[in-house]
Amino acid sequence: MTTAAAPPLLPRTRAELRDTLAAVVACNAVGGVGALSSSSAVREWLPTLDRPPYQPPGWVFGPVWTLLYTTMGMSITAVRRVQSGDGARRARAQRLFGVQLAVTALWSFLFFTRRNPRVALVDAGVIVAAVAATVRAIWAVHRPAALLLLPYLAWVSFAFVLNADIVRRNPGR
C-alpha cells in the first residue's frame, strides 16, 4: 500500500471517532492496570534502588505513557480502517500490535510487582524488538500510522537502557 492510499489518521465520521476513542481507551486501560499494580512498589521499593541520574522524575512517566498509549490507539485504528491492499499484512500488523501491547503490560508486573529488574530487563528487550517489528509491519500497511509509533519505540529503547543501568547498579536485586 502506498501512503497516498492510506486513510487519514484522524477520524472523519462518528463511527471512526468512536472506534478511535475505543482503541485509545483500551490502550490506556492496559497502561492503567500496570500503573495501579505498581503504585505501592513505586512508593516503597523503587526509592531503595540505586538509580541513574538521568532517570526522569516520577511525574514524567504518567503523561508520557498516556500520550504514547493514545498514539498507539490512533495508529492501530488507522491500520484497521485500511480497506485496500494486502489483508494478510494488515492482519500481521494487528497481531504484532497485540503482542507488543502484551509484553509492554508485562514489564510493570515483572519490574514492580515481582520486584525483579533482571527479568524485567529481558522483557524490555522483547518490548523493543516487538515494537520495532510492529512499526515495520504497520509501515507496510499505513506509513503515517507507523510514524505515530516512533516516539514509543524511542521511549521503550530508553527504558531498556534505564532498566539495564538499574540492574548494573543494583547487583543481587
C-alpha positions in Angstrom: 0.0 0.0 0.0 1.3 3.5 -0.7 0.9 6.4 1.7 -1.4 8.1 -0.7 -3.9 5.3 -0.5 -3.8 5.3 3.3 -6.9 6.7 5.1 -6.2 9.8 7.2 -5.0 9.3 10.8 -7.7 11.4 12.2 -11.3 10.1 12.2 -13.7 11.6 9.7 -17.0 10.1 10.8 -18.7 9.4 14.1 -18.1 5.7 13.7 -14.4 6.3 13.1 -14.2 8.6 16.1 -16.0 6.0 18.2 -13.6 3.3 17.0 -10.5 5.5 17.6 -11.7 6.5 21.1 -12.3 2.9 22.0 -8.8 1.9 20.9 -7.3 4.8 22.7 -9.2 4.0 25.9 -8.3 0.3 25.6 -4.6 1.0 25.2 -4.6 3.5 28.1 -6.5 0.9 30.2 -3.7 -1.6 29.7 -1.3 1.1 30.9 -3.6 2.0 33.8 -3.6 -1.6 35.0 0.2 -1.6 35.1 0.2 1.7 36.9 -2.3 0.6 39.5 -0.5 -2.7 40.1 2.9 -0.9 40.6 1.9 2.1 42.7 2.9 0.7 46.0 6.3 -0.5 44.7 6.9 2.9 43.1 6.4 4.5 46.6 8.1 1.9 48.8 10.6 -0.2 46.8 11.8 1.9 43.9 13.4 4.6 46.2 15.5 1.9 47.7 17.2 1.2 44.4 20.4 2.9 43.1 19.0 4.7 40.1 20.9 6.6 37.4 21.0 10.4 37.5 19.4 10.6 34.0 16.2 8.8 35.1 13.3 11.3 34.6 11.4 12.4 37.6 8.4 10.3 38.5 5.8 12.8 37.4 7.1 12.5 33.8 6.0 8.9 33.3 2.2 9.3 33.6 1.9 12.0 30.9 4.4 10.3 28.6 2.8 6.9 28.8 -0.7 8.5 28.4 0.5 10.2 25.2 2.2 7.1 23.9 -0.8 4.8 24.6 -3.0 7.4 22.9 -0.9 7.5 19.7 -0.8 3.7 19.8 -4.6 3.6 19.8 -4.8 6.1 16.9 -2.2 4.0 15.0 -4.0 0.7 15.3 -7.3 2.2 14.4 -5.9 3.7 11.2 -4.5 0.3 10.3 -7.9 -1.3 10.8 -9.5 1.4 8.6 -7.3 0.5 5.6 -9.7 -1.1 3.1 -7.3 -1.8 0.1 -4.1 -3.7 -0.1 -2.9 -6.9 1.4 -5.2 -8.2 4.2 -2.5 -10.6 5.4 -0.2 -7.6 6.0 -2.9 -5.8 7.9 -3.7 -8.9 10.0 0.1 -9.4 10.8 0.4 -5.7 11.8 -2.6 -6.1 14.2 -1.2 -9.4 15.7 2.2 -7.8 16.3 0.5 -4.8 17.8 -1.3 -7.1 20.3 2.0 -8.8 21.1 3.9 -5.6 21.8 1.0 -4.3 23.9 1.0 -7.6 26.0 4.8 -7.6 26.6 4.7 -3.9 27.5 2.0 -4.6 30.1 4.0 -7.5 31.5 7.0 -5.2 32.2 5.3 -3.4 35.0 4.3 -6.6 36.7 7.9 -8.0 36.4 9.7 -4.9 37.5 7.4 -3.5 40.2 5.0 -6.2 41.4 7.6 -9.0 41.2 10.4 -6.5 42.0 12.7 -8.3 39.6 14.6 -5.8 37.4 16.7 -8.6 35.8 13.7 -10.5 34.4 12.1 -7.2 33.5 15.2 -6.3 31.5 14.7 -9.4 29.4 11.1 -8.3 28.8 12.3 -4.8 28.0 14.5 -6.3 25.2 11.5 -8.2 23.9 9.4 -5.0 24.0 12.0 -3.1 21.9 12.1 -5.9 19.4 8.3 -6.3 19.3 7.7 -2.6 18.9 10.3 -2.4 16.1 8.6 -5.3 14.3 5.2 -3.7 14.8 6.4 -0.4 13.3 7.9 -2.3 10.4 4.7 -4.2 9.8 2.5 -1.2 10.1 4.8 0.7 7.7 3.9 -1.8 5.1 0.2 -1.0 5.6 -0.1 2.6 6.6 3.1 4.7 6.9 1.6 7.7 8.8 0.3 5.2 11.4 3.8 3.7 11.7 5.3 7.1 12.2 3.0 7.6 15.2 4.8 4.7 16.9 8.3 6.1 16.5 8.2 8.1 19.8 7.0 4.9 21.5 9.9 3.0 20.0 12.3 5.7 21.2 10.8 5.7 24.7 10.9 1.9 25.2 14.5 1.9 23.9 15.4 4.5 26.5 13.5 2.4 29.1 15.6 -0.6 28.2 18.8 1.4 28.8 17.4 2.7 32.1 16.4 -0.8 33.2 19.8 -2.2 32.3 21.6 0.6 34.3 19.4 -0.2 37.3 20.3 -3.8 37.1 24.0 -2.9 36.8 23.8 -0.5 39.8 21.9 -3.0 42.0 23.6 -6.4 41.8 21.8 -9.1 43.6 18.4 -7.4 43.4 
